[in-house]
Amino acid sequence: MNTLSLLRPDSPAGAGVEAKLASATGEVMIAASLTGRSIVFRRVDQDNLRRGVRYRVLVPDRARTAHGISAKLGALALAGAEIRTMPKVPLDALIVDRALTVLPAGRRDSVAAFELASVVTTTVELFERVWQAAVPLTAAVASAGEVTDRERELLTLLFAGCTDEAAAARLNISVRTVRRTVSQLMDRLGARSRFQAGAKAADRGWLLDHAG
């Protein structure tokens, strides 16, 4: 029998998904593209984390600095959730214990719940492939705000072509500090290379007008 059921958050079926989520024992996977639809983080998620349920959450890079969303991600990360980001998340899904998959349905705010093994397995496989390509978001990074003046200076110098050694000399800090700071900034920006970090920093207005 096909186990598809159309759900709304305020429907009895929707309450059934909430019950399934509350009874999770192993792992919950959440993927949110944040393009018109999003999966809301609920109190049950915090309760599950306290009970030791593993949480893995995939969201777009822009969620790192998006007002409201970044704070929620920070709270989840601090509670123990594993969060990763990538430029674009290709699915919206909630997977509970690899036994239930909840996907968007045709109508806005409606979802479809599947316990059919083929659907669940396909969704899990897609999630795992995307997860491997995504960049981890640590609790420290999730709770971080804007760049400091020193970080802005460093980004500007490196973007202008300075080596780590030259930037360290200009800022009167060690080369080790430069490299550690760059690594942290790349993590915060969701960048996989220094070039990408520079481009993302420029897009966010993190660079000074002149390298000095």
Secondary structure, DSSP 8 states (H G I E B T S, - for coil): ----EEE-TTSHHHHHHHHHHHT--SEEEEE---SS------HHHHHHHHTT-EEEEEEEGGGGTSTTHHHHHHHHHHHT-EEEEES-----EEEETTTEEEEE-SSTT-EEEE--HHHHHHHHHHHHHHHHHSEEE-HHHHT--S--HHHHHHHHHHHTT--HHHHHHHHT--HHHHHHHHHHHHHHHT-SSHHHHHHHHHHTT-S-SS--
